[in-house]
Amino acid sequence: MSSNVNFEIAPSILSADFCCLLDEIKQVEGKAKYLHIDVMDGHYVPNISFGIPVINKIRPHTDMIFDVHLMITNPEEFVEKFAKVGADAITFHIECTKDPAALISRIKSLGKKAGIAIHPDTPVEKVFPYIKDLDIILLMSVIPGLGGQKFMDDAPARLSAIRAEIDRQGASTILSVDGGIHEATIETAVKAGARLLVAGSAVFDNDDHAKAVEDLICAVRL
């Protein structure tokens, strides 16, 4: 039994096997529209992942929506480069820029969807002034930088607060959540208002990635 609420799974390739990355992507291609791509710089987060060359190489091989999450300290310097190699949506951390409105406008001028991500220590109200201009708000439900962490206890309340403000403003902004999403937590996240669920370990640690996506969808019974 699946949910009547419309939501999407965004498999995160941070948890994929990079020895056969394209094959990993192809396994989820028919089950998910979005592919979540975590770019880490080793400064904003204590890890380094991948960047422009990887996206450039995989872009010609799939029509999935590239949801590029910039966990970097200087997003202004890179948005054009990520747009050029095929990002469909570019999400930056509100903690990493002095002028979120200008950066949102810049991303949109490149023909891309613009998103803001929120660290667990950042009050959700910080993003409220930008809601109507945003395509995506990404709530981190773990400390960003490492996969496989536990879904934070306060994440549902934070999601609900953002969902209420999106609805109050009459905006079409997609509320996304990243961190600790698996079969036991996804229904809670959707119930709290999330509509784009990023899942890494829950998808790519499963031998059958396509079935893992299906199982996540079926775990929501609202």
N, C-alpha and C positions, 0 to 999 in steps of 0.2 A: 504494500500500500504506500503511495507517495502523497506528498503534500499538495494542497490546492493553492498554496502560496507560490508565486513565481519567484524563483531564485536560481542562481547559476553557481556552478563549481568552477574555480580557477586553479587547476593543478599548478603547483609551484615547482619549477625545475631545479630549485635549490636542493631538493631531495632526490633528483633523478640520478641515474648512472651515467656519468659523463663519458664513459668508454663507448657508450652506444646511445648518445643523446637523441639523435634523430629518431631512432627506433622507439625510444621512450615516449617521445612526443607523438609519434604516429599511433601509439596504442591508446592515447586519450583523445586524439583528434576527433573521432566520431561521437564522443560522449560529452565533450565540453567545448564551449565556444571560446573561452578565454584561456590564455596561458600566462601565468604569473611569473615575472622575471625579476628576481631580486638582485639589484646591483649594489654591492658593498665596497666601501673604499678603505676599510681598516682604520678610519678616523672617527666618523660618526658612530660606527659600530665596530666591535672588536673582531672583525673578520673581513676577509677579502674574498669575493666570489668571482664574478666575471663581468664583462662589459660589452663595449661596442663591437669588437671582432666576433664574439659568439653570436650576438643578435644578427649581425650582418650575414653570417654563414647559414643560419637556420631560416632566416626570413623567406628565401625563395622556395622553401620546401613545405610550407604549410600556410593555410589561409586563416588559422586561428587568430583571434584578437590578442595582440601582444600588449599585455598589461605590465608596463615597465615601472618598477618601484625603485626609486633612487634613494638608497640609504647612504647619501654622500653629503659632505659638508658644503660643497660649492655647486649646487645644482644649476645655477645660472650659467656656468661655464660649459655645460654639457647638453642642455636640452636640444639645441640644434643638431648636434651630432647623433643623438639617439633618435630624433625625428627622421633624420636622413637615412638611417639604416633600417627603419621599418617599425619603430614603436607606434602603436595605435593610440595608446593612452600613456601619459607620463605623469607619475605621481611623485611629488617631492615632500619632504618632511617640513612641517611648518616651523620646526625648531631650527632649521638650517638656512633660513632666508630672512632678510630684514624687510622685504617688501613682497608678501605673498600675492597681493593683487596684481602687481606688475609681472610677476612670474607666471601667474595664471593667464594673463593676457598674452604674454609672449608665447606660451605653449599653444594657445588657441590660434594665434596668428600663423603658426606652422601647420595648421589643419589637423591638430591632434586634440584628443580629449585631455582635460586637465584634472589632476587629482591632488588632494592634500592628504598626507598620512599624519597620524597623531601618535606620539610616543605614550606609553602607559602613565608616565609621570606628568604629562601635559593636560591641563584642564580642557575638557571637550569644548567649553565655551569659546576657546581661542579660534575655533574654525567657523563659528556661527556667522560672523560678518561676511564670509565668502561663499556661503552655501549656494546662493542663486547663480553664482558664476562658475561653480564647480560641476564637473561631470561625475566625479567619484570622491567620496571621503573614505579613507582607509583607516580603520581603528586597529591599532596593534593590541592584541590580546595576550602578548608575551613581550619580553624585552627583546627588541629587534637585534638581529645579528647571528642567531644560531637556530637551527631547526630542532624539532622534537621536544619543545618545552610544553609545560602544562598551561592550559587555558586559564587565565586569571579569574579569580572569583568576582572581581568588580567589573569585569568586561560586560556582562549583560546590562547592568545599570547604565554604564557609559554608552552602550549601543542604544538603549532605550531613550536616553536623553538626546542623542543626536537625531534619532528617528523622529522624536516628537518635534524637534525644531525644524527638520526638513519638511514635515507635514504642515507645521504652523506657517511656514513661509510659502507653502504651495510649490515647492521646488521638485524637480525630477531627478535630483542628485542620487546616484547609486550609493548606498551605504554598504561598504565592504568591511570584512574583518579578516585578520591574518594572525594565526598563532594558536596552536593547540586544537585545531578543528579536526574532529574524527567522529565516528558514529555516536559516541556518547555525549558529545557537546554540540553537534551541529543543530539539533532541534532547538536548544536553548538560544543559540545565536540567531537563528531565523525568527524565533518567537520574539526576541528582543528588537528585531527590526532589520537585521542584516539581509542583504539580497545578493551579494557576491561573496562567496565563501572561499577563501584561499586555503588550499589543503596540499601539504607537501608530503610528509611522512605517511599520512593516511592513504595516499594514492600510490606513491612510488616505492614504498616499503612492501607493498602487496605484490605478489608475483603476477597477478592479473590486474593491471592498472585500470583497464576499462571497467571491469566488474567492481573495483574499488570505488570508482566514481558513481556507478549505479547504486552501490550499497549506501553511499553517503546520501544520495537523493532519497532513497527509500527509507532512510532513518528518520526523516522528517514527516511527522504525521499530524500536522496542525489542522 
